[in-house]
Amino acid sequence: MRPAQAGQGKLLRLSSVSGASYTPRMATLYMVATPIGNLGDITIRAIDTLKSVDVIVCEDTRYSRRLLNHYGIKKPLLSGHSHNERQSAVAVVARLGNGEDVAYITDAGTPGISDPGRTLVRSVRDAGFGVVPIPGPSALSAILSVAGLPGKTVVFEGFLSPKAGRRKKRLSELLAGAEMFILYESPHRLLKLLGALADLDAERPILLGREITKIHEEFLEGSAKNLLDKMEKRPAVKGECVLLVGTPKKG
């Protein structure tokens, strides 16, 4: 049984001569969004798709197996992470060529958004196969939905370079723009990022989200300097963080 309402389905062609026959469609790659923390945030369509495909490619097979086991999904798993993306893309194209449907999932969230997936999608498209999104959770949309900050244009930057010079240069460019922007950051680099933001624009409004959808979910709002002062007084931060940096305050 193929994924229901996945954008493409097997094409049945009825023969007018000798009864029913069919011409199968080409195999498809499904880019499946998975929970960013709370296992209840997966969609019914995502579960149906993962149960229907022939093989699932995972950013980390060990991590993904926990999610799949939770929903009783038993399929062959292949590794497809940032360090082997080109090789795994070749393997996926070969399987598609053999008529197998393939799903791709990352450790959390939507593939291709600060996660591997772009190279895979490009390779599959160039080979002439279809790519279908199975939308779902993303820290990007989650932080936007609770921000309430003015402005409708947002720049998604994701993770900045860990090198101080490059990070400061890019932050300066982003702060000089007229749009809000979104950053992802690991917990052990959060203070350095807040420090750099405070040095460049101490009063810039920021919404900081951490552990989104998890039991210790938290959203903190304040200026760059205010958030830096708060986080410096806390014990070590856990969980990846998302920062929505607003536009400069008027007046």
C-alpha positions, 0 to 999 in steps of 0.5 A: 500500500502506497502513502495516501495523499502523498502527492503522487499515486500509482497510476492505473490504466484500464485496458479496453482490450483484455481487461485491467492492466496498469503502468506503475509510476516511477518510485518516489523519495519522501522527505518526512518531517519528524518530531523535534522533541515531543513524540506526539508531534508526528503527523498521521501522514508521516507515520503512514508514509514511513510504514509504506515505503520500502526503505528509510534513510536516516541521519542517525539510524540508532537515534531514528530507530527509537522513534520508529520502534515507538510507532511500530515501524519496521523497515530496512534502514540506511545511513544518510548524514552530512559526512556521507550524503553524496554516497548515500544519494547514489545508493538512494537513486539506485534503489529508486531505479529499482522501483523502491520508494524511499523516505528520508528523515533526520534526527529531528524536524524537517530535512533540509532545514539546517539538516542534511537533505539538500544534496540528496534531493538534488541528486534524486531530481537530477536523476528524474525521480519525484520528491514529495514533502511530508510536512511537519515539525520545525523549530523555525516555524515553532519560534515564529508562531509564538514570537508576536514581534512586528514585521513579516519578513524573516531571514533564516540563517540557522547555525553561524560559523563557530569561528569568532571572526566569521560569526561577528561579520555575519551578525553585523550584516544581519543586524544591519538589515531591516528584517528579523532573523532566526539563528540556531545555536548549540547550548555550549556556544549560546553565551558566546552568541549572546555576547556577540549580539550584545556587543553589536547591539545591546538593545536588540529585542530577542526571543530565545527558545530552548527545549521546544516541545519538550518537558522543559520547554522555555521561551525568554524574551528581552534585549541581547544584553538582558538575555546575556545577563540572565543566561550567565547566571544560570547553570549549563544550558541543555538542548539546542536553542533557537533565537528570533532576533527582532528589528531595531526598536524605533525611537 
